[in-house]
Amino acid sequence: MTSKQLDAALTRTFEAARWADSHGQPTCPKCFDAEDVRVVTQPSRPQVCRGAVPSYHCTCCLRYFASTYDTPLQQTKIPLACWACVVLAGRPGSLYEASQAWGITRKALYAMLRKLEPDHPFIGRWRQALKRAGITAEQCHRHAVKEGA
C-alpha cells in the first residue's frame, strides 16, 4: 500500500468511526445537520486540522469544523498514521522504547496516551474499522517514520 493509499484508508476509517451513528455522513457538531455539510475545497480557507483529515462547512449554521472535532484527536498536529499506530498497538510497556520505535517524542506519546482512554467509544470503533480495512500497526509505523512525524 502506497503512502497516498494509506492516508486515504486512514481518513476513510477515521471518518467511518467518527460518524458511525450517521452511517459515515458528516454531521455538524453545532446544529446536527447532515444534509447541508460540504467539504472545504477552497485553497483560501485555512485548514482547521493538519494532515489528511478534511475540513467541513455547514451551510445551515455557517460553522467550519474538522472531522476530529469532539474526538481525542481534536486540535492535534500529530498525523493520523501515528494515532492509528498507537490505537492498534495499545499501551506500550515503556514510553522511552515506544517513542523511539514509533519515531515520536515521549512528550507527544504521553499526551496521546492520556487522550486515548481505553473505554472511549470512538477509539473502539476506530480500532475495529482499521482492522476491517486490513491496516496494521506496522504499516502505520512505516508511514509515520517515512513522513518524519
C-alpha positions, 0 to 999 in steps of 0.5 A: 500500500502506497503512502497516498493509499494509506492516508486515504484508508486512514481518513476513510476509517477515521471518518467511518468511526467518527460518524458511525451513528450517521452511517459515515455522513458528516454531521455538524457538531453545532446544529446536527445537520447532515444534509447541508455539510460540504467539504472545504475545497477552497485553497483560501480557507485555512485548514482547521486540522493538519494532515489528511483529515478534511475540513467541513462547512455547514451551510445551515449554521455557517460553522467550519469544523474538522472531522476530529472535532469532539474526538481525542484527536481534536486540535492535534498536529500529530498525523493520523498514521501515528494515532492509528499506530498507537490505537492498534498497538495499545499501551506500550510497556515503556514510553522511552522504547515506544517513542523511539520505535514509533519515531515520536517524542515521549512528550507527544506519546504521553499526551496521546496516551492520556487522550486515548482512554481505553473505554472511549467509544470512538477509539473502539470503533476506530480500532475495529474499522482499521482492522476491517480495512486490513491496516496494521500497526506496522504499516502505520509505523512505516508511514509515520517514520517515512513522513518524519512525524 
